[in-house]
């Protein structure tokens, strides 16, 4: 498997896992959605907003060669339906973008500006891996919070998507 194909698969997983999680979050009450769960960004609401912020910022850096400055704890949407819809749309962009990614770019660097104005250069492929790994980290936090609230947590293992895709092509 080529590295570009690997990232295309990660992007599909990123979208699938996010949509799966968002569907399960619909069962939460408004109180549960906003309750402080002692996550990095407090509540499930705060963490979903953080996922949207970081997905938006990293996509801009990789795909648009821009460096938006947005606080990591910014509340982009106060409305639950709006933040979920925006995150659902945001994660879909990665699969389209990685499908057209020139494999030679993976060997290069990504230059961007951090929120504090610092210019940064990182290796492109590991940086892109960070985008998907970061989202997995926070989806895991949300899943733990959901189960602590007494709800069943979604099964988000990448292998489940792989098995589903294998069945679909068989």
C-alpha positions in Angstrom: 0.0 0.0 0.0 1.3 3.4 -0.9 1.4 6.1 1.8 -1.1 8.3 -0.1 -3.6 5.4 -0.1 -3.0 5.0 3.6 -3.9 8.6 4.3 -7.0 8.3 2.0 -8.1 5.4 4.2 -7.4 7.4 7.4 -9.5 10.2 6.0 -12.4 7.8 5.3 -12.1 6.4 8.8 -12.0 10.0 10.3 -15.3 10.8 8.6 -16.9 7.4 9.4 -15.9 7.5 13.1 -17.0 11.1 13.5 -20.4 10.4 11.9 -20.8 7.3 14.0 -20.1 9.2 17.2 -22.4 12.1 16.3 -25.2 9.7 15.7 -24.8 8.2 19.1 -24.6 11.6 20.7 -28.1 12.4 19.6 -29.3 10.2 22.5 -27.9 12.6 25.1 -30.1 15.0 26.9 -29.2 18.7 26.7 -28.0 18.5 30.3 -25.7 15.6 29.5 -24.4 17.4 26.4 -23.4 20.5 28.4 -22.5 18.8 31.7 -18.8 19.3 32.7 -17.3 15.8 32.3 -13.8 17.0 33.2 -12.6 16.6 29.6 -9.9 18.9 28.3 -12.6 21.1 27.0 -15.0 20.5 29.8 -18.2 19.1 28.3 -19.1 17.0 25.3 -20.3 20.2 23.7 -16.9 21.9 24.3 -15.0 18.9 23.0 -17.2 18.7 19.8 -16.5 22.4 19.3 -12.8 21.7 19.8 -12.9 18.9 17.2 -14.5 21.4 14.7 -11.9 24.1 15.5 -9.0 21.8 15.0 -10.4 20.1 11.9 -11.1 23.5 10.3 -7.6 24.8 11.2 -5.7 21.8 10.1 -7.6 21.5 6.8 -6.9 25.1 6.1 -3.2 24.5 6.7 -2.9 21.4 4.6 -5.4 22.0 1.8 -5.7 25.8 1.6 -2.2 26.9 2.6 -3.6 29.3 5.2 -3.2 29.6 8.9 -6.4 30.8 10.6 -6.0 31.9 14.1 -8.8 30.4 16.3 -8.6 29.7 20.0 -8.6 25.9 20.6 -11.4 26.4 23.1 -13.5 28.6 20.8 -17.2 27.9 20.7 -17.9 28.1 17.0 -21.5 27.1 17.5 -23.6 27.4 20.6 -26.4 25.3 19.1 -25.9 21.5 19.3 -27.4 20.7 15.9 -25.3 23.4 14.3 -22.0 22.2 15.7 -22.7 18.6 14.9 -23.7 19.5 11.3 -20.6 21.6 10.8 -18.3 18.9 12.2 -20.0 16.3 10.0 -19.5 18.5 6.9 -15.9 19.4 7.9 -14.7 15.8 8.2 -16.0 14.9 4.8 -13.5 17.3 3.1 -10.5 15.2 4.0 -11.5 12.2 1.9 -12.0 14.3 -1.2 -8.7 16.2 -0.5 -6.6 13.0 0.2 -8.1 11.3 -2.9 -6.3 14.0 -5.1 -3.2 14.3 -3.0 0.0 14.2 -4.9 2.1 11.4 -3.3 5.3 13.4 -3.7 3.9 16.0 -1.3 4.0 13.5 1.5 7.8 13.6 1.5 7.9 17.4 2.0 7.1 19.8 4.7 4.1 21.9 5.8 4.7 25.5 6.8 2.1 27.3 8.8 1.7 29.9 11.5 0.6 29.0 15.0 -2.0 31.0 16.9 0.8 32.9 18.7 2.3 34.0 15.4 5.2 31.6 15.4 6.2 30.3 12.0 6.4 26.5 12.1 7.7 23.8 9.6 6.8 20.2 10.2 7.2 17.0 8.1 4.1 16.8 5.9 3.2 13.1 6.4 3.6 12.9 10.2 1.7 16.2 10.5 -1.2 14.8 8.4 -1.1 11.7 10.6 -1.4 14.0 13.6 -4.7 15.4 12.3 -6.4 12.0 12.3 -4.7 10.8 15.5 -5.8 14.0 17.3 -9.4 13.5 16.4 -9.2 9.8 17.5 -7.9 11.0 20.9 -10.9 13.4 21.5 -13.5 11.0 20.1 -12.2 8.5 22.7 -12.6 11.1 25.4 -16.2 11.7 24.3 -16.9 8.0 24.2 -15.6 7.6 27.8 -17.8 10.5 28.9 -20.8 9.0 27.2 -20.3 5.6 28.9 -19.8 7.4 32.3 -23.2 9.0 31.7 -24.6 5.5 31.5 -25.1 5.3 27.7 -23.6 2.7 25.5 -20.5 4.0 23.7 -20.2 3.6 20.0 -17.7 1.1 18.5 -15.3 3.2 16.6 -12.4 0.8 16.0 -11.0 1.3 12.5 -11.1 -2.4 11.9 -14.9 -2.2 11.8 -14.8 0.2 8.9 -12.3 -2.0 7.2 -14.5 -5.1 7.6 -17.5 -3.2 6.3 -15.6 -2.0 3.3 -14.3 -5.5 2.6 -17.8 -6.9 2.7 -19.0 -4.3 0.4 -16.4 -5.1 -2.2 -16.8 -8.9 -1.9 
